[in-house]
Amino acid sequence: QVQLVESGGGLVQPGGSLRLSCAASRIMFSLYAMGWYRQAPGKQRELVARITSGGSTNYADSVKGRFTISRDNAKNTVYLQMNSLKPEDTAVYYCNANRIGDVWGRGTQVTVSS
């Protein structure tokens, strides 16, 4: 069974940085589009960033210029570098793998607060 495990979340002050990682197992990782989504309390889950199997990326307007998604196919891992964090970035961040269907990780909490 495909497994995605996120790590790297935590508490950070506004303006700070975090790097999320998502390690995939039991998956032909290089064939999958990988994405990061987030869900804040009382809100719907939303796409943050996505990277295709070919390396093309797209971002939510709210994070453009601050967040960077990347992947290391040799390590079966996708990353989300988050800089200049704002309180409104506070959410549970979920890793997603997509090919024919979707696979989700359990999420990692990111809290931006002073």
C-alpha positions as CSV (number, residue, x, y, z in Angstrom):
1,Q,0.0,0.0,0.0
2,V,1.3,3.4,-0.9
3,Q,2.4,5.5,2.0
4,L,3.1,9.2,2.3
5,V,4.7,10.6,5.5
6,E,5.0,14.3,6.1
7,S,7.5,15.9,8.4
8,G,9.0,19.3,9.2
9,G,5.9,21.2,10.6
10,G,6.0,23.2,13.8
11,L,5.6,26.6,15.4
12,V,7.4,29.5,13.7
13,Q,7.2,33.3,14.1
14,P,5.9,35.5,11.3
15,G,8.6,36.1,8.7
16,G,10.3,32.8,9.5
17,S,10.9,29.7,7.4
18,L,10.1,26.0,7.5
19,R,10.8,23.1,5.2
20,L,8.3,20.4,4.9
21,S,9.2,16.9,3.6
22,C,7.1,14.1,2.3
23,A,8.6,10.7,2.0
24,A,6.8,8.2,-0.3
25,S,7.0,4.4,-0.2
26,R,5.6,1.6,-2.2
27,I,5.2,3.9,-5.2
28,M,6.8,4.5,-8.6
29,F,7.5,8.0,-7.3
30,S,8.9,9.5,-10.5
31,L,5.7,8.8,-12.4
32,Y,3.5,10.7,-9.9
33,A,2.6,14.4,-9.7
34,M,3.1,15.5,-6.2
35,G,1.4,18.3,-4.3
36,W,1.1,20.1,-1.1
37,Y,-2.4,21.1,0.2
38,R,-3.4,22.8,3.4
39,Q,-6.5,23.0,5.5
40,A,-7.1,25.7,8.1
41,P,-9.7,25.3,10.8
42,G,-13.2,25.9,9.4
43,K,-11.9,26.1,5.8
44,Q,-11.8,23.8,2.8
45,R,-8.6,22.0,1.8
46,E,-6.8,24.0,-0.8
47,L,-3.9,23.4,-3.2
48,V,-0.6,25.1,-2.1
49,A,1.8,23.9,-4.7
50,R,2.1,21.0,-7.2
51,I,5.0,19.5,-9.2
52,T,4.4,17.2,-12.1
53,S,6.5,14.1,-13.0
54,G,8.3,16.3,-15.5
55,G,9.1,18.9,-12.9
56,S,6.6,21.6,-13.9
57,T,5.3,23.6,-10.9
58,N,2.3,25.7,-10.1
59,Y,1.4,27.6,-6.9
60,A,-1.5,29.2,-5.2
61,D,-1.4,32.9,-5.7
62,S,-1.2,33.4,-1.9
63,V,2.2,31.6,-1.7
64,K,3.8,32.6,-5.0
65,G,7.3,34.1,-4.4
66,R,7.4,32.7,-0.9
67,F,7.1,28.9,-1.2
68,T,9.0,26.5,-3.4
69,I,8.1,23.0,-4.2
70,S,10.8,20.5,-5.3
71,R,11.3,16.8,-5.6
72,D,14.1,14.3,-5.3
73,N,13.2,11.2,-7.3
74,A,16.2,9.3,-6.0
75,K,14.9,9.8,-2.4
76,N,11.2,9.4,-3.2
77,T,10.7,12.7,-1.5
78,V,9.0,16.0,-2.2
79,Y,9.7,19.2,-0.3
80,L,8.0,22.5,0.4
81,Q,10.3,25.3,1.3
82,M,8.2,28.0,3.0
83,N,9.7,31.5,3.5
84,S,8.3,34.7,4.8
85,L,5.6,32.9,6.7
86,K,2.4,34.7,7.7
87,P,-0.2,33.9,10.3
88,E,-2.6,33.1,7.5
89,D,-0.3,30.2,6.5
90,T,-1.3,28.4,9.7
91,A,-2.9,25.1,8.7
92,V,-2.4,21.4,8.5
93,Y,-0.3,20.7,5.4
94,Y,-1.0,17.5,3.5
95,C,1.1,15.7,0.9
96,N,-0.6,14.3,-2.2
97,A,0.4,11.9,-4.8
98,N,-1.6,11.8,-8.0
99,R,-1.5,9.6,-11.0
100,I,-4.7,7.8,-11.8
101,G,-6.1,8.5,-8.3
102,D,-5.1,10.4,-5.2
103,V,-3.0,9.3,-2.2
104,W,-2.8,11.4,0.9
105,G,-0.6,11.7,3.8
106,R,-1.8,12.3,7.4
107,G,-0.7,15.9,7.5
108,T,1.7,18.0,9.5
109,Q,0.7,21.1,11.5
110,V,2.2,24.4,10.7
111,T,1.5,27.3,13.1
112,V,2.7,30.8,12.4
113,S,2.4,32.9,15.5
114,S,4.4,35.3,17.6
